[in-house]
Amino acid sequence: ADSTDEPFRFYPYVRVSYPLMTDTLTLFGGIKGNLKPNSYHGLTSENPFLGGNANLRNTNRQFDIFAGAKGHWGEEFKYLTRFSYRNVENMALYINDQRQQRQFRVVYDSAITTVFQVHTELDYQPVEQFEVGLALNFRNFNMGALAEPWHRPKLDYQLTGRYHFGDKIRLRAALHGFGQREVLENGSAKTLNAILDINTGIDYRFSKTFTAFFNFRNLLGTQYQYWNQYPVRGFHV
């Protein structure tokens, strides 16, 4: 129960899949829906700069129609591509509080937001010691009552890799990217720059119970802002 005063909802869940080429290509599709109760703990886990007395509403994903393909080529390459179209009521978004600009308020698109999303995963592992993976999401928002999907990126991607030198040493690298985000500050809209964050690290495994590591964060040293008015650290170890 929340402010919408609707005690009961029914959601569909249907999923079908068909192996077109044994295990190398499987087609799938379906429709589903769900209700997400938004808690203060859940919202601050996503945005730690949220102010107190947050307005809590349930996010109603009325339906999510999806279709895609997954499989592998040989033993080295795996893939997944998924297309989805969903209707969402009360999508939770974040704007800067006009009275305390370094705090955020949660706002909801009380009308229906339609979201078209493309999700892709690629994984390549030619040998046991080496693996590289790519995950990408593209979203198109058609807002209902609000002007923009505040602080929500339309594009995000992640490229990761690892390499093992024997049983002791492991090298890690990751590239995280986010597209531009529209934000609302003092009642005016502005655009946050796209983000490119590169990290790397090395682990040395002394035994099954003890590992030493170095992490090198934000190699480009850019103090980008994912949350408006909160620049991240530059390069750090």
C-alpha angles and dihedrals in degrees: 000000000000138000093307090068095214109139099187137038134173122214129190124230118185125150129175130180134184126194101223096178107019105264097334095077129020123174120207140174144157149135131262143156139192146180119241115200106211113218129186088244092053095047094048090048086063098036112022092186095066114131125234126270091044118188105246121204134156117255108227113206096192096189139343117201112196141174135169151131135255138176143104142267108223117320095302107058128056127176143182130185122181131181121194139178119192142173114221129187119198097011107190115238135168133233132173113264109247092218097045107025095190091059127072135223124209115232130183133217094232092190122064118291115200116207126191112194137183116198122187132181126185125181126184122186112164092169134015093252097054132054135162127186139185128199121182135178128190120184134185115199124203102190125212113198100355127071099228141006090257113222093353114124118223090208132037131161141173130202116191135178140176136186129190123212101201116303097314113051128053126180119204133190134175136181118199122190135182129182125231117298128209113227135183118226124171089346093303127107122232136167126243115216122255116267131231114178122177122192134176138177147174130221127198114197111208093176141336089280103038131054130166120206145182121207122196111197132195096003091186090058094222115153094216124173120232089168113041114259092011110099113190125232119280121234111336139166 
